[in-house]
């Protein structure tokens, strides 16, 4: 409605005849330098054709004064010139009436990403759709995003963390879709990417009364690793039919209905796929709404607080979908009736502990709020010993020592650049053995090793982070993790420079 109102306003302000609008501005790159010969395109935001665009290129100063006829509400695209990665800047819903100054426009910092896609028969895959997601999971504005007849592609992508998605849906022979994790700092050639043979995995989702359930999202996870597969087109249709294409393997499946249907999430474990596989009918029982607001001890609210629900009688976890809080701290999930323990877990690096509310009775829609306690990444105790240049290595906790937190770590800094460092600690909080050895002079175990960054040999330039993922074991709660590091340093006593101790109390 707002877009329509703006369009009407634009038409009222313009003359009855086809009047022209002018957009002006300056296009620069990420370094602030003017971009010559960038090209402007325009489309009407409400659809209905394209306007005539003239004077649509930037001059040597990056400036443009582009005429759009007739005027109106437009989506304006700034296309980079030849020689720059073809990643456009798109401005939505620009009201073009009279002369509009768009100011300084910065083209996204992009790189060229190339590669070749072949199938399991070593044949080129032509016409394959390619998407790139940014670090937040948003679809990037890629152009020319299909492979050519030789399976080759060349697209522009944003610098930084990205995900490349290869979707061979509808192509023969049938291949499994594939995702590739990227961290792009410059133009990147991926070489040959091979797609595995794909097999159709299908099911029909119904309510207990036998009617089909539409828009059920099927998530497929590797039973071995827990990693979620990329499965485009994984929502059920109006009859409840859902099908995806996966490589051969053993998978855990999660059927996530839309919240409005008030149906329970259903999980199937260890499903083996070696050929076309139909799971038959999957029935989703009805449930009730468990909702509330989760806040920190000081009243702050955060997105991404995880909500978990467990049977009070046996500790079995209830499958949930979309079980994280919104930015205002609210959540809503569908659960069965019964008595449960409800646990609220903050994102990894917030200085907060989890809260578990026990024996919550749910017989109908239920409101259950939560409050997260304060938590510390640890305190430094004692003193260390000097190394090169008289520097004493420092120690600090990274993130929160919360059970199940894979992001917890210990940072060492102020040490000899490029040196080898070791960390010993007690108790052993690791979910899996990561010990690289033991030393009779150390009373604490296990022992972890990393190579410090910084210019080799330079005093105080060395730093690094030991990864100390904490096991999800309630018995660890309340224990104090005591950690200390030493750095191999020829200027230290016995060729070692020791940090002080880090004491970190493990929280729920």
JOKATA-V777016 format. One record per pair of residues at least 4 apart in sequence whose ideal C-beta (glycine too) atoms are under 6 Angstrom apart, sorted by sequence separation. I is the first residue (numbers start at 0). J is the second residue. If there is no record, write none. Layout:
i=<I	I>
j=<J	J>
This chain:
i=<14	27	28	43	57	58	79	95	117	118	132	133	146	147	183	205	206	235	236	256	272	294	295	324	325	345	361	385	386	414	429	491	13	27	156	220	221	309	310	489	491	27	28	57	79	117	118	133	146	205	206	235	256	294	324	345	385	454	42	167	220	309	400	453	26	116	131	204	359	383	398	453	488	41	78	218	219	255	308	344	383	398	411	437	55	131	144	166	233	322	436	451	452	485	486	26	41	54	76	77	116	143	204	219	254	293	343	397	434	435	452	54	165	434	451	485	53	76	141	230	253	319	342	397	409	435	164	433	449	484	52	75	129	252	340	341	354	395	483	39	162	163	217	306	449	38	50	51	74	128	177	228	251	317	340	354	483	38	50	75	88	139	162	163	216	252	265	305	341	423	425	427	447	126	127	377	392	393	424	481	482	36	37	72	73	161	174	175	214	215	249	250	263	303	304	338	339	351	352	376	393	423	86	125	262	263	392	481	72	73	124	160	161	175	213	249	302	338	352	392	86	125	129	174	262	263	302	351	376	390	423	479	480	35	133	173	213	217	261	302	306	350	70	84	131	134	158	247	261	336	374	421	422	479	480	39	41	70	84	123	124	134	219	247	308	336	341	343	345	33	34	77	79	84	123	211	212	222	245	254	256	300	311	421	478	33	43	44	67	211	222	300	311	387	222	311	386	420	476	43	44	116	131	132	475	26	204	219	220	293	308	309	419	420	476	41	42	131	117	219	308	418	27	41	116	130	205	294	26	115	204	218	293	307	25	40	115	203	292	417	25	203	217	292	414	416	114	128	416	417	430	6	202	215	216	304	305	416	37	38	113	127	416	430	23	201	215	290	304	416	428	37	112	428	21	22	37	199	200	214	288	289	303	418	422	36	112	212	416	21	199	200	289	416	109	413	415	19	20	197	222	286	311	414	428	44	109	110	286	19	286	350	20	107	108	293	348	412	26	178	195	347	17	18	266	411	426	87	176	264	410	176	264	118	264	295	408	409	424	425	13	85	347	408	408	409	424	347	408	407	9	407	422	9	168	405	420	421	164	166	255	404	6	420	5	397	402	390	403	418	419	86	175	390	402	418	85	175	263	388	418	84	175	387	415	200	261	414	110	402	409	411	415	117	198	20	110	111	112	113	114	205	207	291	20	110	115	116	117	118	119	198	199	200	201	202	287	288	289	291	292	293	295	296	21	22	23	24	119	198	203	204	205	207	287	291	296	24	25	26	27	28	114	22	29	202	24	400	13	12	9	9	5	394	392	387	386	387	400	386	392	394	386	394	396	400	401	392	394	396	384	386	384	384	383	383	383	382	381	381	379	380	380	377	378	377	377	374	352	353	352>
j=<18	31	32	47	61	62	83	99	121	122	136	137	150	151	187	209	210	239	240	260	276	298	299	328	329	349	365	389	390	418	433	495	18	32	161	225	226	314	315	494	496	33	34	63	85	123	124	139	152	211	212	241	262	300	330	351	391	460	49	174	227	316	407	460	34	124	139	212	367	391	406	461	496	50	87	227	228	264	317	353	392	407	420	446	65	141	154	176	243	332	446	461	462	495	496	37	52	65	87	88	127	154	215	230	265	304	354	408	445	446	463	66	177	446	463	497	66	89	154	243	266	332	355	410	422	448	178	447	463	498	67	90	144	267	355	356	369	410	498	55	178	179	233	322	465	55	67	68	91	145	194	245	268	334	357	371	500	56	68	93	106	157	180	181	234	270	283	323	359	441	443	445	465	145	146	396	411	412	443	500	501	56	57	92	93	181	194	195	234	235	269	270	283	323	324	358	359	371	372	396	413	443	107	146	283	284	413	502	94	95	146	182	183	197	235	271	324	360	374	414	109	148	152	197	285	286	325	374	399	413	446	502	503	59	157	197	237	241	285	326	330	374	95	109	156	159	183	272	286	361	399	446	447	504	505	65	67	96	110	149	150	160	245	273	334	362	367	369	371	60	61	104	106	111	150	238	239	249	272	281	283	327	338	448	505	61	71	72	95	239	250	328	339	415	251	340	415	449	505	73	74	146	161	162	505	57	235	250	251	324	339	340	450	451	507	73	74	163	150	252	341	451	61	75	150	164	239	328	61	150	239	253	328	342	61	76	151	239	328	453	62	240	254	329	451	453	152	166	454	455	468	45	241	254	255	343	344	455	77	78	153	167	456	470	64	242	256	331	345	457	469	79	154	470	64	65	80	242	243	257	331	332	346	461	465	80	156	256	460	66	244	245	334	461	155	459	461	66	67	244	269	333	358	461	475	92	157	158	334	68	335	399	70	157	158	343	398	462	77	229	246	398	69	70	318	463	478	140	229	318	464	231	319	174	320	351	464	465	480	481	70	142	404	465	466	467	482	406	467	467	71	469	484	72	231	468	484	485	229	231	320	469	72	486	72	464	469	458	471	486	487	155	244	459	471	487	155	245	333	458	488	155	246	458	486	272	333	486	183	475	482	484	488	191	272	95	185	186	187	188	189	280	282	366	96	186	191	192	193	194	195	274	275	276	277	278	363	364	365	367	368	369	371	372	98	99	100	101	196	275	280	281	282	284	364	368	373	102	103	104	105	106	192	101	108	281	104	480	96	96	94	96	94	484	486	488	488	490	503	490	496	498	491	499	501	505	506	498	501	503	492	496	496	497	497	498	499	499	499	500	499	500	502	501	502	502	503	506	506	507	507>
